[in-house]
Amino acid sequence: MANKNFDIVRLHHVEVTVTDLDRARHFYCEGLGFIETESDEQHIYLRAIEDANHHCLILTKGEQASLKHIAYRVSADKDLDELDKLFTSLGIKKRWIAPGEEKGQGRALRIQDPGGIPVEFFYEMDKAERMLQKYHLQGNVKIKRIDHANCLITNIDELYDWYSNHLGFKTSEYTVRKEGDHENIWAAWMHRKPSVHDLALISETGPRYHHTGFWMDDAKSILDACDHLASLGYYSNIERSPGRHGTSNAFFVYLRDPDGNRIELYTGDYFTNDPDWEPIKWDLDDPQRATFWGALPPESWRNEAVPVEDIFTGELLPIVSFRKKEKI
């Protein structure tokens, strides 16, 4: 049940690390059409066409690809204090981010969730020019907004209950794995906004970050994006060919930036906010689950993801095998 003391609106932005800011700028701005709001020697702050705020994606210079944090917006500043009380009572590792410590953003509360994922909550952010009707300035790739984050974790039962019971996330779809006469949850698509997901939790070696999903208008927009990327020489960055998911019903393509951070261009999911909505169940062995047309994803998509950082030290968290429960 949703906590009545605070309201989490949606996934708002993500911060990942890249090793070369100029190379990353070309891929994200010239290749994917993101708008650069501002930058410095360590960061590039990007927004999409619909964004009326400072950023939806931060590229931060680092030694390798990693996730620094994903961020949710809340409805009011007081919600941050209520979340702080909750996380204190739950014994969650947390720290306050001072206004301006992340450019363009007011104060924020950053935690390490029980799965190890660095998660931030904030309310205030500087305004920026919305480019939605600046058609003459839009390029060939028209990314409209951020949609979701996909995280690989080893403790899905605990984390699924934690997001559901404490933060009020709802479930649109889930996947089960059959073990004898029992069904165990393997993945969950969870949301705060009324769409399929803001957050996907997948049982895998982790904690690792699999991808950030960005919304586009339609399937033709995604195909045009692929043509544009290929014409710029980024054909090898198209990791998983366009297709349709069974889970979410979305049309997709998966890309990797020059450092290996994964991006999904995504469209075509559905409304989930009716009060009698019932989550859709999938079997892990259903060949139409991952790709409705039945094609298997490439091995890199199945096995590769980037590590996540400690919210205090910035060090990469140890990765634990989901099956063996040992550090690797």
Secondary structure, DSSP 8 states (H G I E B T S, - for coil): ---TT--EEEEEEEEEEES-HHHHHIIIIIIT--EEEEE-SSEEEEE-TT--BS-SEEEEE-SS--EEEEEEEESSTHHHHHHHHHHHHHT--EEEE-BTTBTTB--EEEEE-TTS-EEEEE--B-B----TT-GGG--S----EEEEEEEEES-HHHHHHHHHHHH--EEEEEEEEEETTEEEEEEEEEESSSSS-SEEEEESSBSEEEEEEEE-S-HHHHHHHHHHHHHTT-GGGEEEEEEE-STT--EEEEEE-TT--EEEEEE-------TT---EEEETT-TTTT-TT-----HHHHH--EEBB-TTT--B---B-TTT--B-
